[in-house]
Amino acid sequence: MQFDDRLATVLRHKASASAGARTQYRQLLDLLGRPQPGRDPSLLAAARLRLDSLAEVISVRERAEIVREQGRRLNDPALVAQFAEAEPDIASAALSSARLTEAEWLNLIPDLPVRARGFLRLRRDLPERVEVLLERLGVRDRALPLPPQPEPLVENEPEPQAAEAPPVPDHRQDEHIVDAEYTEVEDDVAPAPEPEPEPEPASTSPDPAIAAVTVGAVAAGVAAASTSPRAEPEPQVEPEPAEKPSEIAALRQRIDAFQKAREERPAGPPADAAAPALPFTDSSTRQEELTGFGFSTDTAGTIDWADSFAASRVMYLSLPTILPEDLTGAIERQLPLRSLPVVLEGGPGIAGEWILDAQPRFSSPDGRFLGYAGGFRRPLQAEEPGNQSDRLRQLLHELRTPVNAVQGFAEVIQQQVVGPVPHDYRALAAGIAGDSARMLAGFDDLERLSRLESGRLRPTGGDADLAAIFRQHLSQLTPLLQPRNAGFVATLGGTCRVDLARNEAELLSWRILATLGSAAAPSEKLALTLDHEGSNALFVADLPASLNGSEDIFAARGKPLSVAISAGPFGPGFALRLARAEARAIGGSLRRENRRLILTLPALTTHRADATQSHGVPEHVA
C-alpha cells in the first residue's frame, strides 16, 4: 500500500443509523489503535472527535464490549489516555487489554487518573518496572496517609539513686516532652528541664553537686544504669491522641462547636455567632429564584423528573391542576402545550408566573404514549421602548466594529493597497466587502426602526414632491420587472408635496415600491394610485399574491421572487414595518385593507383641480 487513506475514507462517511455508528466506531478504533508513522495530525484529531460524537449514540455497554474485543490491537498511548478519562466501564475495558511497551506505560501512568491506575493494578502481565511505579504511586492512591505519630522519648540518663529520682508526673504535656528531647540531643550533660520543679526535702545538694552526679552518671553509661535499684527502666507514658490533635480531631472539634452554637442560637434571624463556618449553613441552603427548568411527566401528566436544581420543588406536580380551564383535557387528548401562561405555588424560588412548553412523547415503534417532556420559563418583563432602543444601539455598536474591520481588510486586498494580489483573491475580497456593506446597511435599518418606534427620531422635514419621486422609481423598476412580464399600472396625480426631505421621501418610496415589485409573481400587474384626500396625500397599491396570503404583512418573511430587486436584507415584512414607522413619525400611516396597501401622509399644499381637469393625468404603465 503506497498511500494509506483508510482513516480519511472512514471519516468521509456519516454514520446515521445505530448499526452504522457501531461499525464506524469499530473501524476508527482499529485504525487509531495501531499507530502508523506519517499520519496527518489533523486527521487523527478529527478521528478522536468522531469517536466522542459516536459515544453519544452508542451505549456504554456496547462501547465497552467493542473496546474489550479489540483491546489487543490497542497500541496507541494517546488513545488509551483518552479512554482512561471515559466512563468506568470503558476505562476498565481499555486498560485491562491495551498492549503498550514498557517505556510507553512508564510515561503514561503518572498522567492517568487514580481510578484508571486502580484498573491497571489488577493486571498480572505488566513489566516489573511498571508494577514498581504503580506501587510507588499507590501509596497516595489507595488510602489517606496516617497522621504523624510522636516519637517515643528515649531516656539515656540513669538515675543515681532511686530515692532521689523525681517522680514522672502523669499530666506531662507534649511540648515538655519535646523540650526534653531537644535538650538531651543538644547537650548530654544538662538535665531535661521540668515544667514545674517541685522542692524535694530529701535532697538539699547545691547545683555543683547535682552537676557532678550528672556527669558521673553519664560517664558510667550503661553500667551505672544496670546497678540502679530499678532493674527495669520505667515504662514510657504514651501521649494520648487528644493531646496532639490531628486533622480529623480538629474537624470533629469544629463540628462540635458548630452544633453547640446552633443549639444555643435564639429563634429568629441568624445572629453573628463565632462558630466556625461549615459547608452546611443556612446561607448555603437559601433558595434562589428560578428562571427556567426542564421536566418530564408520566401518562397522567404528573412530573416524574426535573432538573436537579428544581426537582425538590416541582416533583409530583400535576400539570392538569395548573392548566387553564379550557385546556384541562389537553393531557388526555395528548395535545402539545405551547407558550401557556400558568401560575405555580410554593416557596419564593418557584412561586409566580411561568410559561409552559411541553410536547407529548411516544414510544417507538409501537407509538405508546409515554407522557410529556418540556420546560418552564419565566415570562419576559416588558421594557420601556427607550430602554429597548438603547440596548439595541449598544448591541449594534458591538456588531459594527468587527464588520467594519472585515470590510476594511477586504477592500485593502481587493484594491491591492499593499501589493499585487491574484485575481481570484481579489474577487473573493470584493464579495466579502459587498457582504459587509449589506450587513452594515441592515444594522442601520435596525437602528432606524428602533429609534423611530421609540419616538427618539423624526424624519427630516422638507418639501418633497412625492409624485415625482414615485415616477422616478417606477422608471428604474420597469426594466427589472419586464423579463418576468410583471409591472405596475400607476395613476399618479399632479404635484403632491409632503413634509419630508427629498432623501427621506426617496427612502420611503423605494421601500414600498421595491417590496411590492420583488414580491410580484410573473405576469402579475399591480395597480398604484396617488392622489389627495383632504389635507393628506393618499397612496393606494394592490398587494401581490405572495404577500396577500400573510395574516400580518408587517411580519412577512417570504423570500423575494426577484433577486434583482431588494428593499432590505430582512425581508418584505421588515421593510414595510420600517416604512410604517417613518410614516407615523410625521403624522401619517401605512396600513392594510383587504388586498390593498394604503399610505397616508400629511400634504403641504391643497390639491389644485385644474392640474387634472385641463391637462388630465396620463397613465404610467410599467
Secondary structure, 3 states (H helix, E strand, C coil): CCCCCHHHHHHHCCCCCHHHHHHHHHHHHHHHHCCCCCCCHHHHHHHHHHHHHHHCCCCHHHHHHHHHHCHHHCCCHHHHHHHHCCCHHHHHHHHHHCCCCHHHHHHHHHHCCHHHHHHHCCCCCCCHHHHHHHHHHHHHHCCCCCCCCCCCCCCCCCCCCCCCCCCCCCCCCHHHHHHHHHHHHHCCCCCCCCCCCCCCCCCCCCHHHHHHHHHHHHHHCHHHHHCCCCCCCCCCCCCCHHHCCCHHHHHHHHHHHHHHHHHHCCCCCCCCCCCCCCCCCCCCCCCCCCCEEEEEECCCCEEEEECCCCHHHHCCCEHHHCCCHHHCCCCCCCCCEEEEEEEECCCCCCCEEEEEEEEEEECCCCCCEEEEEEEEECCCCCCCHHHHHHHHHHHHHHHHHHHHHHHHHHHHHHCCCCCCCCHHHHHHHHHHHHHHHHHHHHHHHHHHHHHHHCCCCCCCCCCEEHHHHHHHHHHHHHHHHHHHCCEEEEEECCCCEECCCHHHHHHHHHHHHHHHHHHCCCCCEEEEEEEEECCEEEEEEECCHHHHCCCCHHHCCCCCCCCCCCCCCCHHHHHHHHHHHHHHHCCCEEEEECCEEEEEEEECCCCCCHHHHCCCCCEEEC
